[in-house]
Amino acid sequence: MMANGAELHIVYNYVSIIIIVMIIGHFLFQYSIKYCLLLGSVFLSVILLGQLISCIFFYRYSSDGILADLSEKYQIHMILIAEIVIIIGNLVIKKIVNKIPLLLSGLNVVTIIIPLFINIVVMAICADQLYNDKRMIVDNVWSIITIIAVCIVVFMGTVCNIVVLENYLNVKKIENEKNLQISEMSLQYDYYMKQSNDMENIRKISHDIKNHLEALRGNVDYQQKQEYIDGIESKLDIYQSYYKTGNAFLNNLLHAKRLEALEKKIEFKVFADFTPFKRVKNEDLCVIVSNTIDNALRECQLMKADNPKIECLVQLKARKIKGFLSIICENSLRESQAEALRGNLVMETSKEDKKNHGFGVKNIKRVVREYGGEVSFNVVDDMFSVSILIPIEV
């Protein structure tokens, strides 16, 4: 507590508490600013509640004077009681705070923090005036009890807001998980339906094999025979593009990407094991894989635009290594791009380069870092590679 002449300094003390909590939470524990602001406000509310209860407890000893004039013995006792209340309050409130989701929308934060700030202002004014000049706020102990009752009610209202919000977000989480399961089932159904349709088409081609052989046995020019065989192979290639990675989402995605590569005459290879593992969500895996492949296909397409006869390769490798998921995507690279990227492998490119090659890199980095993983880029022998390492639980 401070004297009346230093009331502004008290405000600085309270603000500094919130700022310190925000700095520690954000830089040491990597919490968001909104979440740290919420934690700081809750912590400050508990501190002020402890000070207010301590003032009320020693109100009877002040007689006609003020609490600031009490002897050193009483001052020490007031501090001890305030600290005990703060410690107990923090232990109790910790269970509630742990239920606050780390990622909150602005509206959720405002819903919780407005009652908290009102509570902080009321308790700060009452505690300070009661300690320094009780006549400005209260006339008797019942006024004090009323004030603290109001503060406790407002604080409990805030706690209820947190609990209700936590329950609401849990319901939304369950709803999203159900929707995701439905999407997975739908994708699996589409995947197997496509396989079924393709098998039917393969049977039709097989039925015509004899006719194809008869056509080839005839006296046909070698060049025409070669074109005829290439035409049949191109039809069969479409039905050889299914993958069994252990993940229906990625099977479907890779099938679509290979068809896109075939259409653009780009060689497409996949050596991937995405058999189920904990922690990484399917939608996040799709963001990583689709963006890396899209970037690779885009670069190869630009190479083809410069030289239609050039051979281009996109290759995806994925496997689990000692508790980590390793994903490597390699693609052919234009010579001009190879020179530019060798000197700047953090992918902080110019506007033109971003348009040509950097699309989606930020999304890849964002998702990988959410799981505590790392992304690196490399250029070797005119081949560009994206290497991703994510810690997982198999």
GUVOSE-638845 format. One line per 10 residues: number of its first residue (from 1); their letters; for each residue z, x, y of N, C-alpha, C. Coordinates in steps of 0.05 Angstrom, whole numbers, always signed. Each point is the difference from the previous one (the first is absolute). Example, Ala and Ser with C-alpha at 12.3 -4.5 7.8 and 13.67 -1.06 7.14 Angstrom:
REM residues 2
1	AS	+156:+264:-114:+0:-18:+24:+0:+18:+24 | -14:-7:+21:+1:+16:+24:+14:-15:+22;
This chain:
REM residues 394
1	MMANGAELHI	+0:+17:-24:+0:-17:+24:+0:+18:+25 | -12:-11:+20:-3:+15:+25:+12:-16:+23 | +5:+13:+22:+10:-13:+24:-23:-15:+13 | +8:-20:+18:-20:-17:+13:-21:+17:+15 | +8:+22:+11:-19:+16:+16:-21:+13:-17 | +3:-1:-27:-19:+13:-17:-13:-19:-20 | -2:-26:+8:-12:-20:-17:-28:+7:-9 | -16:+11:+19:-27:+7:-6:-1:+20:-22 | +19:+18:+0:+2:+21:-21:+4:-12:-27 | +15:-23:-2:+4:-14:-25:-26:-10:-11;
11	VYNYVSIIII	-16:-11:+18:-27:-10:-9:-16:+23:-12 | +1:+24:+13:-14:+23:-10:+10:+7:-28 | +27:-2:-4:+11:+6:-26:-11:-19:-22 | -1:-25:+7:-10:-20:-19:-29:+4:-6 | -16:+5:+21:-29:+5:-4:-4:+25:-16 | +16:+21:+5:-3:+25:-15:+6:-3:-29 | +18:-18:-8:+6:-5:-28:-25:-11:-14 | -13:-19:+13:-25:-12:-12:-22:+21:-2 | -3:+16:+22:-21:+21:+0:+5:+21:-22 | +25:+8:-3:+7:+20:-21:-7:-11:-28;
21	VMIIGHFLFQ	+8:-25:-5:-6:-12:-26:-30:-2:-4 | -15:-7:+21:-29:-2:-2:-13:+27:-6 | +10:+21:+13:-12:+27:-4:+6:+10:-29 | +25:-4:-9:+7:+9:-27:-16:-16:-21 | +0:-26:+4:-14:-17:-20:-30:+5:-1 | -12:+4:+24:-30:+4:+0:-9:+27:-9 | +14:+21:+10:-9:+27:-6:+12:+12:-26 | +24:-9:-7:+13:+11:-24:-6:-17:-25 | +0:-26:+4:-4:-18:-24:-28:-14:+1 | -16:+6:+20:-27:-10:+2:-1:-31:+2;
31	YSIKYCLLLG	+20:-12:+11:+0:-29:+5:-17:-7:+24 | -10:-25:+2:-15:-8:+23:+18:-3:+24 | -11:+1:+24:+15:-2:+25:+14:-28:+1 | -14:-20:-8:+11:-28:+1:+25:-1:-19 | -3:+11:-23:+22:+0:-20:+24:+16:+11 | -5:+23:+12:+21:+17:+12:+14:-14:+23 | -15:-14:+17:+11:-15:+22:+19:-22:-11 | -8:-12:-21:+17:-21:-13:+26:+12:-11 | -3:+23:-13:+24:+13:-11:+19:+9:+22 | -11:+11:+22:+17:+8:+22:+14:-23:+13;
41	SVFLSVILLG	-13:-22:+2:+13:-24:+13:+22:-11:-18 | -4:-1:-26:+21:-9:-19:+24:+19:+2 | -5:+26:-1:+21:+20:+2:+16:-3:+26 | -14:-3:+22:+14:-3:+26:+16:-26:+1 | -10:-21:-13:+16:-25:-1:+26:+3:-14 | -1:+15:-22:+25:+5:-16:+19:+17:+17 | -10:+20:+14:+17:+17:+17:+14:-17:+22 | -15:-17:+13:+11:-17:+21:+20:-20:-11 | -6:-10:-24:+19:-19:-12:+26:+14:-6 | -1:+25:-9:+25:+15:-5:+16:+5:+25;
51	QLISCIFFYR	-14:+6:+22:+14:+5:+26:+12:-26:+10 | -14:-23:-3:+10:-25:+10:+25:-9:-16 | -1:+3:-26:+23:-7:-17:+24:+17:+7 | -5:+26:+5:+22:+18:+7:+13:-8:+26 | -17:-8:+20:+11:-10:+26:+17:-25:-3 | -10:-18:-17:+15:-25:-4:+27:+5:-14 | -1:+19:-19:+24:+6:-15:+22:+11:+18 | -7:+16:+20:+20:+12:+18:+2:-15:+27 | -12:-24:+2:+1:-15:+24:+29:-7:+8 | +17:-6:-20:+27:-9:+6:+17:+23:+11;
61	YSSDGILADL	-8:+25:-4:+16:+23:+10:-6:+7:+29 | -21:-13:+11:-8:+8:+27:+15:-16:+21 | +15:-21:-8:+15:-17:+19:-17:-8:+24 | +8:+7:+24:-15:-7:+24:-20:+22:+8 | +0:+22:-15:-18:+22:+6:-26:-2:-15 | -13:+23:-3:-25:+0:-15:+2:+20:-23 | -17:-3:-20:+2:+17:-23:-5:+30:+6 | -15:+5:+21:-6:+28:+7:+25:+14:+9 | +21:-15:+8:+24:+13:+10:+21:+4:-22 | -6:-8:-24:+20:+3:-22:+3:+30:-5;
71	SEKYQIHMIL	+23:+7:-13:+6:+28:-6:-19:+12:-20 | +1:+26:-2:-18:+14:-18:+3:-9:-29 | +25:-6:-8:+6:-9:-27:-16:-26:-6 | +0:-19:+18:-15:-25:-3:-30:+5:+0 | -8:+19:+17:-29:+6:+1:-10:+11:-26 | +16:+18:-13:-7:+11:-26:-1:-22:-21 | +20:-18:+1:+1:-22:-19:-25:-18:+3 | -7:-5:+25:-24:-16:+5:-25:+12:-11 | -2:+26:+3:-24:+15:-11:+0:-2:-30 | +24:+4:-13:+1:-1:-29:-8:-28:-11;
81	IAEIVIIIGN	+11:-21:+13:-7:-27:-9:-30:-5:+3 | -11:+8:+23:-29:-4:+5:-16:+15:-21 | +8:+25:-7:-15:+15:-20:+2:-12:-27 | +24:-11:-7:+3:-13:-27:-18:-24:-1 | +0:-17:+21:-18:-23:+0:-29:+8:-2 | -8:+21:+14:-28:+10:+0:-7:+9:-28 | +17:+15:-13:-5:+10:-27:-3:-23:-20 | +19:-19:+1:-1:-23:-18:-25:-17:+6 | -5:-4:+25:-23:-16:+8:-26:+12:-9 | -3:+27:+2:-24:+13:-9:-3:-1:-30;
91	LVIKKIVNKI	+22:+2:-15:-1:-2:-29:-9:-28:-9 | +10:-20:+14:-8:-28:-6:-29:-5:+8 | -7:+8:+24:-26:-6:+10:-22:+16:-14 | +8:+22:-13:-20:+17:-13:-16:-16:-21 | +15:-17:-15:-13:-16:-21:-21:-19:+12 | +7:-10:+24:-19:-18:+13:-24:+15:+11 | +6:+23:+12:-22:+16:+12:-20:+10:-21 | +11:+6:-24:-18:+10:-22:-20:-21:-8 | +6:-26:+7:-19:-21:-7:-23:-3:+20 | +3:+13:+23:-21:-2:+20:-24:+16:-9;
101	PLLLSGLNVV	-23:-12:-3:-24:+14:-9:-8:+22:+20 | -10:+22:-10:-8:+23:+18:-23:-7:+18 | -18:-17:-11:-24:-7:+16:+4:-29:+10 | +7:-2:+26:+4:-26:+12:-21:-5:+22 | -8:-26:+2:-19:-7:+21:+16:-1:+26 | -14:+1:+23:+13:-2:+26:+16:-25:+3 | -11:-23:-10:+14:-25:+2:+26:+0:-15 | +0:+12:-24:+25:+2:-16:+21:+16:+15 | -8:+22:+12:+19:+18:+14:+11:-15:+24 | -17:-14:+15:+10:-16:+24:+20:-21:-9;
111	TIIIPLFINI	-6:-14:-22:+18:-21:-10:+28:+11:-5 | +2:+24:-11:+26:+12:-6:+13:+13:+25 | -17:+13:+16:+12:+18:+20:+9:-15:+25 | -12:-23:+7:+8:-15:+24:+30:-9:-2 | +8:-13:-22:+29:-7:-3:+18:+25:+1 | -10:+22:-12:+15:+25:-1:+5:+10:+29 | -21:+1:+16:+3:+9:+27:+18:-17:+17 | -2:-27:-4:+18:-18:+14:+29:+6:-7 | +5:+4:-26:+26:+7:-10:+10:+26:+11 | -17:+20:+1:+7:+26:+11:+8:-2:+29;
121	VVMAICADQL	-15:-14:+16:+6:-3:+29:+27:-14:+4 | +4:-22:-15:+25:-15:+3:+24:+17:-8 | -2:+13:-23:+23:+17:-9:+5:+24:+18 | -22:+12:+10:+3:+23:+17:+14:-7:+26 | -8:-22:+13:+12:-9:+25:+30:-8:-5 | +5:-15:-21:+27:-9:-5:+19:+23:-7 | -9:+18:-17:+17:+22:-8:+6:+19:+24 | -20:+5:+16:+3:+18:+23:+19:-13:+22 | -5:-25:+6:+16:-14:+21:+28:-5:-10 | +3:-6:-26:+27:-4:-11:+16:+26:+1;
131	YNDKRMIVDN	-13:+22:-5:+13:+26:+0:+8:+9:+28 | -18:-5:+19:+3:+10:+27:+12:-20:+20 | -7:-26:-3:+9:-20:+20:-2:-28:-13 | +20:-7:-16:-2:-24:-16:-1:-25:+18 | +9:+1:+25:+1:-23:+17:-28:-10:+7 | -20:+17:-2:-27:-8:+6:-13:-17:-21 | +11:+1:-24:-12:-14:-23:+18:-21:-12 | +25:+7:-4:+19:-18:-15:+26:-3:+15 | +13:-22:-7:+27:-6:+11:+22:+1:-21 | -8:-4:-26:+20:+0:-21:-13:+8:-27;
141	VWSIITIIAV	+17:+3:-20:-9:+9:-26:-20:-19:-13 | +3:-26:+6:-18:-20:-13:-29:+4:+11 | -2:+8:+25:-27:+6:+10:-12:+23:-15 | +17:+20:-5:-9:+23:-16:-10:-8:-27 | +16:-16:-14:-6:-9:-27:-26:-16:+0 | -4:-16:+21:-25:-16:+2:-24:+19:+3 | +3:+20:+17:-22:+19:+4:-8:+14:-26 | +20:+10:-15:-6:+14:-24:-11:-19:-22 | +10:-25:+0:-11:-19:-19:-30:-5:+5 | -7:-3:+26:-28:-4:+7:-17:+24:-9;
151	CIVVFMGTVC	+11:+24:+5:-15:+25:-7:-4:+1:-31 | +21:-7:-14:-2:+1:-30:-20:-20:-10 | +0:-24:+13:-18:-21:-9:-29:+9:+6 | -5:+11:+24:-27:+10:+6:-8:+22:-19 | +18:+18:-6:-6:+22:-18:-6:-10:-29 | +16:-19:-9:-5:-12:-26:-26:-15:-1 | -7:-13:+23:-26:-13:+2:-23:+20:-4 | +4:+24:+11:-21:+21:-3:-1:+9:-29 | +23:+2:-13:+1:+8:-29:-15:-22:-16 | +5:-25:+7:-14:-22:-15:-30:+2:+4;
161	NIVVLENYLN	-8:+7:+25:-29:+4:+5:-12:+21:-18 | +15:+22:-4:-9:+21:-17:-3:-9:-29 | +21:-15:-10:+0:-10:-27:-24:-19:-4 | -3:-19:+19:-22:-20:-2:-27:+15:+0 | -3:+19:+18:-25:+16:+1:-5:+14:-26 | +21:+12:-11:-3:+15:-25:-9:-18:-23 | +12:-24:-1:-8:-20:-20:-29:-9:+4 | -7:-5:+25:-27:-9:+6:-20:+22:-8 | +5:+25:+6:-18:+21:-7:-2:+4:-30 | +23:-5:-14:-1:+2:-30:-18:-22:-11;
171	VKKIENEKNL	+2:-24:+11:-17:-22:-9:-30:+7:+5 | -6:+12:+24:-27:+7:+6:-10:+23:-19 | +19:+18:-7:-8:+22:-18:-7:-11:-27 | +17:-19:-10:-6:-13:-26:-27:-14:+1 | -4:-14:+22:-25:-15:+3:-24:+19:+0 | +2:+22:+14:-21:+20:+1:-5:+12:-27 | +22:+6:-15:-3:+11:-27:-15:-20:-19 | +7:-26:+3:-14:-20:-16:-30:-1:+7 | -5:+1:+26:-29:-1:+9:-15:+25:-11 | +15:+23:+0:-13:+24:-10:-5:-2:-30;
181	QISEMSLQYD	+19:-12:-15:-4:-4:-28:-24:-18:-6 | -3:-21:+17:-22:-19:-3:-26:+15:+6 | +0:+18:+20:-24:+15:+7:-7:+19:-23 | +20:+13:-12:-5:+18:-22:-13:-15:-24 | +12:-24:-6:-11:-16:-22:-29:-9:+6 | -5:-7:+26:-27:-8:+8:-20:+23:-3 | +9:+24:+8:-17:+24:-2:-6:+7:-29 | +21:-2:-17:-4:+5:-28:-19:-20:-13 | +3:-25:+8:-18:-21:-10:-29:+6:+9 | -4:+7:+26:-27:+6:+10:-11:+24:-15;
191	YYMKQSNDME	+17:+20:-5:-8:+25:-13:-11:-6:-28 | +16:-16:-15:-9:-6:-28:-24:-19:-1 | -2:-18:+20:-23:-17:+2:-25:+16:+5 | +2:+20:+18:-23:+17:+5:-8:+16:-24 | +21:+10:-15:-6:+14:-25:-15:-18:-20 | +10:-25:-2:-12:-19:-18:-30:-5:+8 | -5:-4:+26:-27:-5:+9:-18:+24:-5 | +11:+24:+5:-15:+24:-4:-7:+4:-30 | +19:-6:-17:-5:+2:-29:-22:-19:-8 | -1:-23:+12:-21:-19:-6:-27:+11:+9;
201	NIRKISHDIK	-1:+13:+23:-24:+12:+10:-9:+24:-17 | +20:+15:-10:-7:+22:-18:-12:-10:-26 | +11:-22:-10:-12:-12:-25:-29:-8:+5 | -5:-11:+24:-28:-8:+6:-18:+25:+1 | +10:+22:+12:-16:+24:+1:-5:+11:-28 | +22:-1:-17:-2:+10:-27:-21:-17:-16 | -1:-25:+6:-19:-18:-14:-29:+8:+6 | -4:+12:+24:-27:+7:+9:-6:+29:-7 | +18:+15:-13:-5:+28:-6:-25:+4:-16 | -4:-17:-21:-24:+3:-17:-26:-2:+17;
211	NHLEALRGNV	+1:-19:+19:-24:-4:+17:-4:+25:+18 | +23:+11:+9:-2:+24:+17:-12:+23:-16 | +9:+3:-26:-9:+22:-17:-30:-3:-6 | -8:-25:-5:-29:-5:-5:-16:+7:+25 | +10:-6:+23:-15:+7:+25:-2:+30:+3 | +21:+15:-8:-1:+29:+3:-17:+13:-20 | -4:-12:-24:-17:+12:-21:-29:-1:+7 | -7:-17:+17:-28:-3:+8:-11:+24:+14 | -26:+0:+4:-13:+23:+14:+4:-3:+30 | +24:+9:+9:+8:-3:+28:+3:+27:+12;
221	DYQQKQEYID	-8:+3:+25:+3:+25:+14:+29:+9:+0 | +5:+27:-2:+27:+11:-1:+16:-8:+24 | -12:+1:+24:+14:-7:+24:+9:-29:+0 | -17:-17:-10:+7:-29:-2:+22:-4:-20 | -1:+15:-22:+22:-2:-20:+27:+8:+13 | -1:+22:+15:+25:+10:+12:+11:-21:+20 | -18:-12:+16:+9:-20:+19:+12:-24:-15 | -13:-7:-23:+9:-23:-16:+28:+5:-10 | +4:+24:-11:+27:+8:-11:+21:+1:+22 | -8:+11:+23:+19:+1:+22:+9:-28:+9;
231	GIESKLDIYQ	-19:-19:+0:+6:-27:+7:+20:-13:-19 | -3:+5:-26:+19:-10:-20:+27:+13:+4 | +1:+26:+5:+25:+14:+3:+15:-10:+25 | -15:-5:+21:+14:-10:+25:+13:-27:-5 | -13:-17:-17:+12:-26:-7:+26:+5:-17 | -2:+19:-18:+24:+5:-18:+22:+13:+16 | -6:+17:+20:+20:+13:+15:+20:-19:+13 | -10:-23:+8:+17:-20:+13:+22:-8:-19 | -6:-2:-25:+20:-10:-20:+17:+22:-12 | -4:+24:+9:+17:+22:-9:+20:+9:+21;
241	SYYKTGNAFL	+3:-17:+20:+17:+9:+23:+28:-11:-1 | +9:-10:-23:+27:-9:-2:+19:+23:-6 | +24:-2:+11:+20:+21:-4:+25:-12:-12 | +14:+16:-16:+25:-8:-11:+21:+20:+10 | +10:-5:+24:+19:+18:+13:+29:-8:-7 | +3:-24:-12:+27:-10:-4:+10:-19:+22 | -18:-4:+20:+8:-18:+22:-24:-18:+7 | +4:-26:-5:-22:-19:+4:-11:-1:+28 | +18:+3:+20:-9:+1:+28:-20:+23:+4 | +7:+24:-9:-17:+23:+5:-24:+0:-18;
251	NNLLHAKRLE	+2:-12:-24:-24:-2:-17:-22:-16:+15 | +8:-22:+12:-18:-17:+15:-11:+15:+24 | +18:+13:+14:-8:+15:+24:-20:+22:-6 | +6:+16:-21:-17:+22:-7:-27:-10:-10 | +0:-22:-14:-25:-12:-10:-18:-6:+24 | +11:-13:+21:-15:-7:+24:-10:+25:+14 | +17:+20:+2:-8:+25:+14:-22:+15:-15 | +0:-1:-27:-21:+13:-15:-27:-14:+3 | +1:-27:+1:-24:-15:+5:-12:+7:+27 | +18:+3:+20:-9:+8:+27:-12:+28:-1;
261	ALEKKIEFKV	+12:+18:-15:-11:+27:-2:-27:+0:-14 | -3:-15:-21:-25:-2:-14:-22:-10:+18 | +7:-20:+16:-20:-11:+19:-10:+20:+20 | +19:+19:+8:-7:+20:+20:-9:+26:-13 | -3:-1:-28:-9:+24:-15:+19:+24:+4 | +26:-6:-2:+21:+20:+2:+14:+2:-27 | +3:+24:-11:+14:+3:-25:+29:-6:+4 | +11:-15:-18:+28:-10:+3:+15:+5:-27 | +21:+16:+2:+16:+7:-24:+29:-7:+4 | +13:-10:-21:+28:-7:+2:+15:+10:-25;
271	FADFTPFKRV	+21:+15:+5:+18:+9:-22:+28:-8:+10 | +9:-24:-7:+25:-10:+13:+18:-14:-21 | +25:+5:+4:+21:-14:-16:+20:-13:+20 | -2:-26:+2:+18:-15:+17:+17:-19:-17 | +7:+8:-24:+17:-16:-17:+26:-6:+15 | +12:-24:-5:+22:-9:+17:+23:+20:+4 | +8:+2:+25:+23:+16:+7:+15:-14:+23 | +25:+7:+4:+16:-14:+20:-6:+11:+28 | +9:-15:+19:+2:+8:+28:-25:-6:+16 | -24:+10:-8:-24:-4:+17:-12:-27:-6;
281	KNEDLCVIVS	-4:-16:+21:-11:-27:-3:-30:+2:-4 | -11:-21:-14:-29:-1:-5:-16:+0:+26 | +9:-16:+20:-15:-2:+25:-1:+26:+14 | +22:+16:-2:+0:+27:+13:-19:+19:-15 | +0:-1:-26:-19:+16:-16:-28:-6:+8 | -6:-26:+3:-27:-8:+8:-8:+11:+27 | +19:+0:+19:-5:+11:+27:-7:+29:-3 | +15:+15:-16:-5:+29:-2:-27:+5:-13 | -4:-12:-24:-25:+6:-15:-25:-11:+14 | +1:-24:+11:-23:-11:+13:-8:+15:+25;
291	NTIDNALREC	+20:+9:+16:-7:+15:+24:-11:+28:-6 | +11:+13:-20:-10:+27:-7:-29:-2:-11 | -5:-20:-17:-27:-3:-11:-19:-9:+22 | +8:-18:+17:-18:-9:+21:-8:+23:+19 | +19:+17:+6:-6:+23:+17:-20:+18:-14 | +4:+5:-27:-17:+17:-15:-28:-12:-2 | -2:-26:-6:-27:-13:-2:-14:+1:+27 | +15:-4:+22:-12:+0:+26:-13:+28:+7 | +15:+21:-7:-10:+27:+5:-25:+5:-17 | +0:-8:-25:-23:+4:-18:-24:-16:+10;
301	QLMKADNPKI	+5:-24:+10:-21:-16:+11:-13:+13:+24 | +16:+13:+17:-11:+15:+23:-16:+24:-10 | +8:+13:-22:-15:+22:-11:-27:-10:-10 | +0:-23:-13:-25:-12:-10:-18:-8:+23 | +11:-8:+22:-16:-8:+23:-15:+25:+11 | +14:+23:+0:-13:+25:+9:-20:+11:-20 | +6:-3:-26:-18:+10:-21:+2:-18:-24 | -18:-20:-3:+1:-19:-22:+0:+12:-28 | -11:+24:-3:-2:+12:-27:+25:+16:-8 | +18:+4:+19:+24:+16:-6:+18:-14:-19;
311	ECLVQLKARK	+13:+15:-19:+19:-12:-19:+28:+0:+12 | +13:-24:-1:+27:-3:+11:+19:-9:-22 | +25:+9:+2:+20:-6:-20:+25:-10:+13 | +11:-22:-11:+27:-9:+7:+16:+0:-26 | +23:+13:+0:+16:+3:-25:+30:-6:+6 | +11:-18:-16:+28:-7:+3:+16:+8:-24 | +22:+15:+4:+18:+8:-22:+28:-10:+7 | +13:-11:-20:+28:-9:+4:+16:+3:-26 | +24:+10:+2:+17:+3:-23:+29:+4:+9 | +18:-4:-19:+29:+4:+6:+9:+27:-10;
321	IKGFLSIICE	+13:+15:+19:+9:+27:-7:+29:+3:+8 | +18:+2:-20:+28:+6:+5:+13:-17:+22 | -3:-27:-3:+12:-18:+19:-15:-4:+26 | -25:+10:+0:-17:-4:+24:-27:-13:-8 | -11:-16:+17:-27:-10:-4:-19:+17:+17 | -19:+13:-13:-19:+17:+13:-27:-14:+2 | -11:-3:+24:-26:-12:+4:-17:+20:+16 | -23:+6:-12:-19:+19:+14:-27:-14:+1 | -11:-2:+24:-27:-11:+4:-17:+21:+12 | -23:+7:-13:-18:+20:+10:-27:-12:+6;
331	NSLRESQAEA	-13:+11:+19:-28:-10:+6:-16:+22:+13 | -27:-2:-4:-18:+19:+12:+2:-3:+31 | -7:+22:+13:+5:+1:+29:-24:+13:+14 | -8:-11:+22:-21:+12:+16:+9:+28:+10 | -19:+17:+3:+7:+28:+9:+13:-1:+28 | -10:-17:+18:+11:-1:+27:+29:-10:-1 | +5:-20:-17:+27:-10:-3:+19:+20:-13 | -11:+15:-19:+17:+20:-14:+10:+21:+20 | -18:+9:+18:+8:+20:+20:+21:-12:+19 | -4:-25:+8:+18:-13:+19:+28:-4:-12;
341	LRGNLVMETS	+1:-8:-26:+25:-7:-13:+15:+25:-9 | -14:+22:-5:+15:+24:-9:+19:+10:+22 | -6:-6:+25:+18:+8:+21:+20:-21:+9 | -1:-23:-14:+17:-22:+9:+5:-19:-24 | +18:+9:-18:+5:-15:-25:+22:-20:+3 | +11:-4:+25:+19:-21:+4:-14:-26:+7 | -27:+0:+1:-16:-23:+6:+4:-12:+27 | +9:+17:+19:+2:-9:+28:-27:+7:+13 | -20:-17:-6:-27:+6:+8:-8:-13:+27 | -23:+7:+9:-10:-13:+25:-9:-28:-6;
351	KEDKKNHGFG	-8:-15:+20:-8:-28:-4:-23:-2:-19 | -20:+17:+3:-24:-1:-17:+8:+6:-29 | +16:+20:-4:+8:+7:-27:+17:-22:-13 | +17:-12:+16:+16:-22:-11:-18:-23:-10 | -21:-5:+15:-18:-21:-7:-14:+7:-26 | -7:+25:-4:-15:+8:-23:+17:+5:-25 | +24:+9:+4:+15:+8:-24:+30:-8:+0 | +12:-5:+23:+29:-4:+2:+9:-28:-4 | -17:-19:-4:+8:-28:-3:+20:-3:-23 | +22:-12:+5:+19:-6:-21:+20:+21:-6;
361	VKNIKRVVRE	-3:+24:+12:+18:+22:-6:+29:-7:+9 | +2:-13:+23:+26:-7:+10:+14:-19:-19 | -15:-19:-11:+12:-19:-19:+9:+14:-25 | -16:+20:-9:+8:+15:-24:+26:+15:+5 | +1:+14:+23:+24:+16:+7:+25:-19:+3 | -4:-23:+13:+22:-18:+4:+12:-10:-26 | -17:-8:-19:+9:-11:-26:+14:+22:-16 | -13:+24:-1:+11:+22:-16:+27:+8:+10 | +3:+2:+26:+26:+9:+12:+22:-21:-3 | -8:-25:-2:+20:-21:-6:+14:+5:-26;
371	YGGEVSFNVV	-14:+13:-19:+12:+6:-26:+10:+29:-2 | +1:+13:+23:+10:+28:+0:-20:+20:-12 | -26:-7:+0:-20:+17:-11:-13:+18:+21 | -20:+15:-9:-15:+18:+18:-30:-3:-4 | -14:+4:+22:-30:-1:+0:-10:+27:+10 | -20:+11:-14:-12:+25:+10:-30:-2:-3 | -14:+16:+17:-29:+0:-1:-10:+28:-3 | -23:+3:-14:-10:+27:-5:-31:-1:-2 | -13:+22:+7:-29:+3:-2:-5:+25:-16 | -14:-3:-23:-7:+23:-17:-29:-4:-10;
381	DDMFSVSILI	-16:+20:+7:-28:+0:-9:-15:-26:+7 | +2:-8:+25:-13:-24:+9:+9:-26:-14 | +24:+1:-11:+13:-24:-12:+25:-6:+16 | +3:-24:+8:+25:-9:+14:+18:-13:-19 | +26:+6:+1:+19:-13:-18:+25:-10:+15 | +9:-23:-9:+25:-11:+10:+20:+1:-24 | +23:+14:+4:+20:+2:-21:+25:-15:+9 | +9:-18:-18:+23:-17:+6:+21:+4:-22 | +24:+3:+8:+22:+3:-19:+23:-19:+8 | +7:-18:-19:+20:-20:+6:+22:+1:-22;
391	PIEV	+25:+2:+7:+22:-1:-20:+2:-28:-12 | +1:-1:-26:+2:-26:-14:+21:+2:-22 | +6:-24:-11:+17:-2:-24:-17:-13:-22 | -5:+16:-20:-18:-10:-22:+15:-21:-17;
